[in-house]
Amino acid sequence: MNSFRALTTLFLAGVCVLAAAPALATAEGRCGDPAERPWCKPSLSPDRRADLLLGQMTDSEKVSLLGGDELTGVLGGQGTHTGTMDGVPRLGIPRIYLSDGPAGVRSGQATALPSPIALGATFDRHAARQDAAVIADEVIRKGNDIVFAPTVDIVRTPLAGRVFEALGGEDPFLSTSLAVPWIKSAEGKGLIATVKHYLGNNQEGTGPKANEAMPGNPAISIGTFATVGKRGEIDARIDQRTMREMYLPMFEAAVKQAGVEAVMCAYNKVNGPWACENKTLLENILRKQWGFKGMTIADYGATHDTGASLRNGLDIEPWPGVDYGTAAITAALAGGSASMADVDRHVQRYLRTLFASGAMDREAFPADEDSIDRGGNAAKPAAIAEKGIVLLKNRRGILPLNRGKLDSIAVIGPVADRYFTGGGSSEIDPFQTTTALAGITKQAGSGVDVGFNDGADPAQAAQLAGDSDVAVVVVGSWSSEGIDRACLSLECPSFLGDQDALIREVAAANRNTVVVIESGGPILTPWRNQVGAILEAWYPGSNGGTAIGRILFGKADASGRLPVTFPRKESDIPTYGEPSAYPGVDDVVKYKEGVFVGYRRYDRRKIKPAYEFGRGLSYAKFRFSKLKLKRHGPKLAVKARVSNVGKRAGVAVPQLYLGLPSTNVKQPPRALKGFARISLKRGKGRQVKFTVDKRGLSFWNAGKNRWQVAKGCYRVYVGASSRKLPLRGKFGIGRKCR
Ligand code: BGC
């Protein structure tokens, strides 16, 4: 967003305080009687219906349809919608309501799901379906037709403000594997899902004030804290191969496998043109190459030029509805920068999407907050959070805690007794919360004394720790849309004080110190050798404390796996020390690292991370054996056996990685191509099967502009993480493997 737009937004934010009653969903009639309105016949194809309806519209009705009609709902007030699109009642085109987002509904209170990266850490397609089902249920019960989710941006730098929103962390296969069931689940409920942000929105921007950012300041999410490399000003320069292999696969799968109905274009430019006026992205790749038939939606304030967007593939601008407002479109038509045929095309796609999604053939979803099953829905985020909590370290089995052997626990830290989450458009105001302190207290039961200290005075906290059997330090790392983190340590941003020092003091006072991290993504863990155990709980949602308590006390196995690499030091971050790669120079961000993003880069450079991609300990112990490989035509079948050789039941997440042969095109040493999540009782084993399709064996040949199966020797790895790969095999394509 440029500063003028930011100011406009600020102004609008001010206006909202004075604004009259917010727009409420009303049950308007939908399509109508097919006898009078032939386009209302459900037996006709969505395209045919849209064409028929388009044919009945006047030019001014068409022009009025493409821009949003409501300004203040974006602020998230109770009873509002993130956006509304007025219809044409004369023809039965309904008013359509739009809602954020990826962690729950952002209008009034809602159930806060764990942040999407926590869902990523579950490595569980079923959890993705459940997550979407809860969000869709509340989006619908608040009267909306469209949900702005999921977010499938790849974690290119762990400093990025929206890492917590990135469903699959740094890996396109993981992201795709979870985004597809998420979308199917949400659309299966009758919603239109919106996969975002297309494309290259992998940073928010930084600036001298980045470290002062803190929750509750609306100036952050609209970008006034970011001055360098701002999302609304940069040009993401991404080469074709990198785009195809790392940043496009989620969108492609959303279209081809999930049948997503909407795609949100991003704030930034991509290789020149703004994402929302980018013909290569919006028309050539999305529609011509992938066959997308739904609609493209501009991110909020991401449009720049009415004519350019109309010509190049943007269908609707939901907010602020200025560039696609009646006045701007009329002016663009009069000035010749767009034609009525352009308008027709976008209206047709909008209508087609409404028909295809079933939105025209049902009544409006009534906005009925009271019908939300708050209690029932509350249990679900806790169950998802539980699956996504990652046990990074467990010295001599200090966890799980055994309440029969404990007299006292010190719970310490600034976020232990509060609901903590990231900022921006996926920040949810929860119906109710369970904090870590509450969750731990519940599990500790009556026989264990639970003391609390917020850590503001580390000496006092250390004293409590020293007087207790176990110390649990719950630390927070806040991140937000609108601003990247100034550094990767717990001190960025700074408002929670020196939590690294707090951990060190507590650990010095009690060797049974467990650190629970509530963060949006990777942080530095310089104290990791001083503490007994570390749990990464992400932003765990409404009832995250329940999940934290259950994992600490072993009510459930620790079963999350890292969807992102935790570096040992900041200078190991792939873009470190390369301003032209991040945050960009003169608003140009060069994706110089190419496909070597995240663990692909650590592996290639042989850099040891603190905690590697895919890592997550279990309270059980697993052994991998019996690797079998078989080629079926263009596909590869991989089988392996996983056995629980530990002392209790647990959840294994076997992972398959492939190393493609490096020719003149350099390949990452390994990339994730399969995973499973299986519960195994003590002493039990099971065979897991993975199938890698032709695409999984291919790389993007930039010279030929197509996917190509590499010829040569492929390396196959199966194991517990990207660095714990006990099973190894190889096979050749077009060439023998030596
Ligand atoms: C975000 C989108 C979001 C929209 C509406 C934008 O700032 O980038 O992800 O859906 O706001 O809240």
Boltz pocket constraint, residues with backbone or C-beta under 6 A from the ligand:
constraints:
  - pocket:
      binder: B
      contacts: [[A, 74], [A, 82], [A, 100], [A, 101], [A, 148], [A, 196], [A, 221], [A, 299], [A, 300], [A, 425]]
      max_distance: 6.0
